[in-house]
Amino acid sequence: MSDHIRNTGPMLASPRCGAKTRASGACRSPAVQGKKRCRMHGGAHGSGALKANQNARKHGLFTRDAIAERRQIQALLGEARRLLEEMR
């Protein structure tokens, strides 16, 4: 084996990314210096949309209003299903 001593202290003590993963946990990769996210989740230099980018949010599918509207529709459909079950 090697006589090399690994100095992992600074990396273990560094701030973590915390971006939400597909498994609904936190990323836990080391954040890029001076940023809150890792290189894979938007901390890399040049990542993200420009300040004046009009195409950054094109469709608005995940705006607060759109999400609220979908929830209202789901609630209305649930009520309709319950009403139909009661009528049987």
Backbone hydrogen bonds, N-H to C=O, Kabsch-Sander energy under -0.5 kcal/mol:
donor,donor_aa,acceptor,acceptor_aa,energy
6,R,4,H,-0.5
8,T,6,R,-0.8
12,L,8,T,-2.3
13,A,9,G,-1.8
14,S,10,P,-0.6
14,S,11,M,-0.7
17,C,29,S,-2.5
21,T,25,G,-2.9
24,S,21,T,-1.8
27,C,19,A,-1.4
31,A,15,P,-2.6
32,V,37,R,-2.4
35,K,32,V,-2.5
41,H,38,C,-0.7
42,G,39,R,-0.5
43,G,38,C,-2.5
47,S,44,A,-1.8
53,N,50,L,-1.4
54,Q,52,A,-0.6
56,A,53,N,-0.7
58,K,55,N,-0.5
63,T,60,G,-1.2
67,I,63,T,-2.4
68,A,64,R,-2.5
69,E,65,D,-2.4
70,R,66,A,-2.2
71,R,67,I,-2.1
72,Q,68,A,-2.2
73,I,69,E,-2.2
74,Q,70,R,-2.4
75,A,71,R,-2.3
76,L,72,Q,-2.4
77,L,73,I,-2.5
78,G,74,Q,-2.2
79,E,75,A,-2.2
80,A,76,L,-2.2
81,R,77,L,-2.4
82,R,78,G,-2.3
83,L,79,E,-2.4
84,L,80,A,-2.3
85,E,81,R,-2.2
86,E,82,R,-2.0
87,M,83,L,-1.5
88,R,84,L,-0.9
